[in-house]
């Protein structure tokens, strides 16, 4: 025992309490173990007295003496894709001898494509401040880590956010953690001393609120990167099953005029215009995907900033109709990129990540149609060259050969129609049972919704119940 204790302490010091941030090496990851199933087929047994010659207790296997044999267990949950081709046609009602993962039915894919059902599907955890049980996506996970040693000071342990980033980039580093509500207001109550319930010697740094802000927005960028990788692998049915697309100017004007988002498979709308150039450096800010804090000047605006998100109805007919009195109207969030990502570097990264996914979708559409794909930069260069040639040709022509006024009016209307068909700064995120087979956009929608909850929205009009603890302790 004395020989193994120093090695255990050294190992714990290196792994569980490491305060130095490190990047995850994807090439050296251990493969994820397959889930073990406890399900076994129960023997057929009838309790009916008809045709029975002896008592139930005299049977070789009966539910009274052999309760373990008849104990039911859950089957493994279905998956979107199953690698084994012989198991792909298995259905939920089919009797199986062995419990193997099966492919989801269309109805199950429809449930799985809903971000709100996916959030409620997560395991329940208890908030340390309010003592309420909520799904894990409604909470923020904090874990203790050993802080950097200072000369002349005893070693200290502090609470830091853990598990907020995508597992591709940063896995959970500590198995022991606690949870608090995903709401910024709760940090004031948490900082008064609620964290001392974990350990009296534990500390809480002053910038933890800004750190959670940064990591929640970084998770959105990481989900966009993962979504792009999925779309790059599965280049099929991009035109019939779009995951992310840009709204045209006509569609965006219609949403602003009616206040409704009339798209069946829509999950969210993001308004992210390109960033302006710095008046001093004459350059746009460089994108930042780093988990380290970004040092930049705070955003100062003369005009009042828009809210982080606004819920819009899915149909304008039910907005002021009689059905609103007894039926809840479905609403979709519209996120404003200026307030959703206050940091200019992160907003530039968001704009670049969205355009990367859009370019992948356009490339697959062109490949399926048999056309050659060109990027937006190439299109801009071609347009500028054609405009120059058109101007030179028009200068060579005589001024007497002017067109008639009716033709000029038709040209103006054609130009307006073409301008209306151009892409706007609004991005439509879609998710349904069909698009789920190409790529899963639900984690991106959940990451956006978590920022909305962190900023204070989504908890109801009356927020007093959040800080009030439940009356029963065994909740």
Buried (B, 14 or more C-beta within 10 A) or exposed (E): EEEEEEEEEEEEEEEBBBEEEEEEEEEEEEEEEEEEBEEBEEEEEEEEEEEEEEEBEEBEEBBEEBEEEEEEEEBBEBBEEBEEEEBEEBEEEEEEEEBBBBBBBEEBBBEBBBBEEBBEBBEEBEBBBBEBEBBBBBBBBBBBBBBEEEEEEEEEBBBBBBBBBBEBBBEEBBEEBBBBBBBBBBBEBBEEEBBEEBEEEBEBEEEBBEBBBBBBBBBBBBBBBBBBEBBBEEBEBBEEBBBBBBBBBEBBEBBEEBEBBBBEBBBBBBBBEEBEEEEEEEEBBEBBBEBEEEEEEEEEEEEEEBBBBBBBBBEBEBBEEEEEEEEEBEEBBBBBBBBBBBBBBBBBBBBBBBBBBBBBBBBBBBBBEEEEEEEEEEEEEEEEEEEEEEEEEEEEEEEEEEEEEEEEEEEEEEEEEEEBEEBBBBBBBBBBBBBBBBBBBBBBBBBBBBBBBBBEBBBEEEEEEBBEEEEEEEE
